[in-house]
Amino acid sequence: MLESILFSVSVTGPIFLMLVVGFILRRLHWITDQFVQLGARLVFNLCLPVLLFLTISKANPAQALNLELMGAGVLVTLLGWGLLHGLAPWVAAPRDVGVVVQGGFRANMGIIGLAYCGAAYGQQGLVVASLYLALVTVLFNVLSTLSLNWSLSASRGVIQQIKGVLRNPLIIGICLALPFSWWQWPLPAMVRQSGEYLAQLCLPLALLCAGASVSLKSFKADSGATGLACGAKLILMPVLAIAVGVWMDLLPMALGVLVMMASAPTASASYAMVRAMGGNAALAANVIAVTTVLGAISVSLTLSALRFLNLI
């Protein structure tokens, strides 16, 4: 268990330190609120869509398409999303419901989730997890967009909500990547390299902006909302993943991938989306910070328990 915890800390530690750096730079006035606003907009509208496009376009569905795992991931995501929509209005202001829901179910699969799966199962685990990532990331972004649109623009009709989803830069990036993944179309070297430059900018810029937006006052003001989102991410989602995986009788590796992906801390992309859409960015940043710190311990304990029970 100690080895598992140390590995988790080695993965989440640099992310947490980047959040701390952003927090300190904002207090030193090296980072301004305008920088944070423009940086989040750049991440949401350009860097993150490019990162998702490159990640998904490289996945080869013919190598390790696991339909049962995909179905389990969709079911876990929908269950968590639905439960959070039922619970969030009890502890969060109406405009913050979408922020709590997204923070509670949306996991950092592309960075931490893949790292967990690669360490546990090697290259085969990475291939399986990448295909899982391609499908569930689409669902993450559709549900997150719907939740934020509902809570931030409650007066918008169904057509406007659908247009909001279709215009989401993350959805566009994913949809553009799917043909490249399915037919394995190669990208020109110059285009791929330029895209990788933008993709590499995504995580550090998003984390700096999120760290700069962490508010200690907000922890007190939004303690109920923060607690629900963090509890859902660290406890509810892993429990749902275990329950669904055992119920569907997934093979050990598939169950391990499902649980590790669901147990990853809240995605940094959730902050960029909230900030770009005019939501409670401080609440989103606080959820990322807390789940990143505690996630290293919670996922290690979860995986250790599953291994003890011979489930993975």
C-alpha positions in Angstrom: 0.0 0.0 0.0 2.9 2.4 0.8 4.3 1.8 -2.7 0.9 2.5 -4.2 0.5 5.7 -2.3 4.1 6.9 -3.2 3.3 6.3 -6.9 0.1 8.2 -6.6 1.9 11.1 -5.0 4.5 11.1 -7.7 1.8 11.5 -10.3 -0.4 14.1 -8.5 2.5 15.9 -6.7 3.6 18.0 -9.7 0.0 19.0 -10.4 -0.5 20.1 -6.8 2.8 22.1 -6.9 1.7 23.9 -10.1 -1.5 24.9 -8.3 0.6 26.2 -5.4 2.8 28.2 -7.7 -0.2 29.8 -9.3 -1.6 30.6 -5.9 1.7 32.2 -4.8 2.2 34.2 -8.0 -1.3 35.7 -7.8 -0.6 36.8 -4.2 2.7 38.4 -5.4 0.8 40.1 -8.1 2.9 38.5 -10.8 -0.3 37.0 -12.2 -3.3 39.4 -12.5 -7.0 38.6 -12.8 -6.9 39.6 -16.4 -4.1 37.1 -17.1 -6.1 34.4 -15.5 -9.2 35.3 -17.5 -7.3 35.4 -20.8 -5.3 32.3 -20.0 -8.4 30.3 -19.1 -10.0 31.4 -22.4 -6.9 30.4 -24.4 -6.9 26.9 -22.7 -10.6 26.4 -23.2 -10.9 27.6 -26.8 -7.6 26.4 -28.3 -5.1 24.5 -26.2 -7.4 21.9 -24.7 -9.3 21.2 -27.9 -6.0 20.6 -29.6 -4.8 18.3 -26.8 -8.1 16.3 -27.0 -7.8 16.1 -30.8 -4.2 14.8 -30.7 -4.9 12.3 -27.9 -8.0 10.8 -29.5 -6.7 10.8 -33.1 -3.8 8.6 -32.0 -6.1 5.9 -30.5 -6.6 2.8 -32.7 -10.1 1.4 -32.1 -9.1 -1.9 -33.8 -6.5 -2.7 -31.2 -8.4 -3.0 -28.0 -12.0 -2.0 -28.3 -13.7 -3.2 -25.1 -17.5 -2.5 -25.5 -18.3 -3.8 -22.0 -15.8 -1.4 -20.5 -17.1 1.5 -22.6 -20.7 0.7 -21.5 -19.6 0.5 -17.9 -17.9 3.9 -18.2 -21.0 5.5 -19.7 -23.2 4.0 -17.0 -21.0 5.2 -14.2 -20.8 8.7 -15.6 -24.5 9.0 -16.1 -25.3 7.7 -12.6 -22.8 10.1 -11.0 -24.1 13.0 -13.1 -27.7 12.2 -12.2 -27.1 11.8 -8.5 -25.1 15.0 -8.3 -27.9 16.9 -10.0 -30.3 15.6 -7.4 -27.9 16.5 -4.4 -26.2 19.7 -5.6 -29.3 22.1 -5.2 -29.4 21.3 -1.5 -26.0 22.7 -0.8 -25.1 25.1 -3.7 -26.5 28.3 -5.0 -28.5 27.8 -8.3 -25.7 29.3 -10.4 -23.2 27.0 -8.7 -25.0 23.7 -9.3 -23.3 23.1 -12.6 -19.9 23.8 -11.1 -20.5 21.3 -8.3 -21.9 18.6 -10.7 -19.0 18.9 -13.1 -16.4 19.0 -10.3 -18.0 15.8 -8.8 -18.1 13.5 -11.8 -15.5 14.8 -14.2 -12.1 13.1 -13.8 -8.6 14.0 -15.0 -8.4 10.9 -17.2 -6.0 12.3 -19.8 -3.2 13.0 -17.4 -3.6 11.1 -14.1 -6.0 8.4 -15.2 -3.7 7.3 -18.1 -0.7 7.5 -15.7 -2.4 5.1 -13.3 -3.4 2.6 -16.0 0.0 2.7 -17.7 1.8 2.0 -14.4 -0.6 -0.8 -13.5 -0.9 -2.6 -16.8 1.8 -1.3 -19.1 1.3 -0.6 -22.8 -1.8 -2.7 -23.1 -3.5 -0.8 -20.3 -2.6 2.5 -22.0 -4.3 1.4 -25.3 -7.4 0.2 -23.5 -7.5 3.4 -21.4 -7.0 5.6 -24.4 -10.0 4.2 -26.2 -12.0 4.5 -23.0 -10.8 8.1 -22.7 -12.0 8.9 -26.3 -15.6 7.9 -25.6 -16.0 9.0 -22.1 -14.4 12.4 -22.7 -17.1 13.1 -25.3 -19.7 12.3 -22.7 -17.9 14.4 -20.0 -17.9 17.5 -22.1 -21.5 17.1 -23.3 -22.8 16.6 -19.8 -20.6 19.4 -18.4 -21.8 21.8 -21.0 -25.4 20.9 -20.3 -25.0 21.3 -16.6 -23.2 24.7 -16.8 -25.7 26.0 -19.4 -28.6 24.9 -17.2 -27.3 26.6 -14.1 -25.8 29.7 -15.7 -28.4 30.3 -18.3 -31.6 28.8 -16.9 -33.8 30.9 -19.2 -32.3 29.4 -22.4 -34.5 27.0 -24.3 -33.8 23.5 -25.5 -32.6 24.6 -28.9 -30.2 27.1 -27.3 -28.9 24.4 -25.0 -28.2 22.1 -27.9 -26.5 24.9 -29.8 -24.3 25.6 -26.7 -23.2 21.9 -26.7 -22.5 21.8 -30.4 -20.5 25.1 -30.3 -18.3 23.9 -27.4 -14.7 24.0 -28.5 -14.0 20.7 -26.7 -16.8 18.9 -28.4 -15.6 20.3 -31.8 -12.1 19.1 -31.1 -13.2 15.6 -30.2 -15.6 15.3 -33.2 -12.8 16.4 -35.6 -10.5 13.7 -34.1 -12.9 10.8 -34.4 -12.4 10.2 -38.2 -8.6 10.4 -37.8 -8.8 7.8 -35.0 -11.2 5.4 -36.8 -9.5 5.5 -40.2 -6.0 6.1 -38.8 -5.4 9.1 -41.0 -1.8 10.5 -40.4 -1.3 14.2 -39.7 1.4 16.1 -41.6 4.5 16.3 -39.4 4.5 20.1 -39.3 0.8 20.2 -38.2 1.3 17.5 -35.6 4.4 19.3 -34.1 2.6 22.6 -34.0 -0.4 21.0 -32.3 1.9 19.3 -29.7 3.3 22.7 -28.8 -0.2 24.0 -28.1 -1.1 20.8 -26.3 2.0 21.0 -24.0 1.0 24.5 -23.1 -2.5 23.4 -21.9 -1.9 21.7 -18.6 0.7 24.1 -17.0 -1.3 27.2 -18.1 -4.6 25.7 -16.8 -3.0 24.8 -13.5 -1.4 28.2 -13.0 -4.7 29.9 -13.7 -6.6 27.5 -11.4 -4.1 27.9 -8.6 -4.3 31.7 -9.0 -8.1 31.4 -8.6 -8.0 29.3 -5.4 -9.7 31.4 -2.7 -9.3 30.6 1.0 -12.4 32.8 1.7 -14.4 30.7 -0.8 -13.6 27.5 1.2 -15.7 28.9 4.0 -18.4 30.6 1.9 -18.8 27.5 -0.4 -17.9 24.8 2.1 -21.0 22.7 1.5 -20.7 22.9 -2.3 -16.9 22.1 -2.1 -17.5 19.2 0.3 -20.2 17.6 -1.9 -18.1 17.9 -5.1 -15.0 16.6 -3.4 -16.8 13.8 -1.7 -18.5 12.7 -4.9 -15.2 12.7 -6.8 -13.2 10.9 -4.1 -15.8 8.5 -2.8 -19.0 8.3 -4.8 -17.5 7.9 -8.3 -15.1 5.1 -7.3 -17.9 3.3 -5.4 -20.1 3.5 -8.5 -17.3 2.2 -10.7 -16.7 -0.8 -8.4 -20.4 -1.5 -8.2 -21.0 -1.3 -11.9 -17.9 -3.2 -12.8 -18.6 -6.1 -10.5 -22.3 -6.1 -11.6 -21.2 -6.3 -15.2 -18.6 -9.0 -14.3 -15.8 -7.1 -16.0 -12.4 -8.8 -16.4 -9.8 -7.7 -13.8 -7.9 -5.3 -16.1 -11.1 -3.7 -17.4 -12.4 -3.3 -13.8 -9.0 -1.8 -12.8 -9.1 0.7 -15.7 -12.7 1.7 -14.9 -12.0 2.3 -11.2 -8.7 4.1 -11.9 -10.3 6.4 -14.4 -13.2 7.2 -12.1 -11.0 7.7 -9.1 -8.7 10.3 -10.8 -9.1 13.8 -9.3 -11.2 16.5 -10.9 -10.0 17.5 -14.3 -8.2 20.8 -14.7 -10.3 21.4 -17.8 -13.3 21.9 -15.5 -11.8 25.2 -14.3 -11.1 26.5 -17.8 -14.7 25.7 -18.8 -16.3 27.3 -15.7 -14.1 30.4 -16.1 -14.8 30.8 -19.8 -18.6 30.4 -19.3 -18.7 33.0 -16.4 -19.3 30.6 -13.5 -17.8 30.4 -10.0 -14.2 29.9 -10.9 -13.0 30.0 -7.3 -15.2 27.1 -6.4 -14.0 25.1 -9.4 -10.4 25.8 -8.5 -10.9 24.8 -4.9 -12.4 21.5 -5.9 -9.5 20.7 -8.2 -7.0 21.6 -5.4 -8.7 19.5 -2.8 -9.3 16.4 -4.9 -5.7 16.5 -6.3 -4.3 16.5 -2.7 -6.5 13.8 -1.3 -6.8 11.8 -4.5 -3.4 10.3 -4.2 -4.4 8.7 -0.9 -8.0 7.7 -1.9 -7.1 6.0 -5.1 -4.3 4.1 -3.5 -6.6 2.8 -0.7 -9.2 1.9 -3.3 -6.9 -0.1 -5.5 -5.2 -1.8 -2.5 -8.7 -2.9 -1.2 -9.6 -4.2 -4.7 -6.3 -6.1 -4.9 -6.8 -7.5 -1.4 -10.2 -8.8 -2.5 -8.7 -10.3 -5.7 -11.0 -8.2 -7.9 -8.1 -6.6 -10.0 
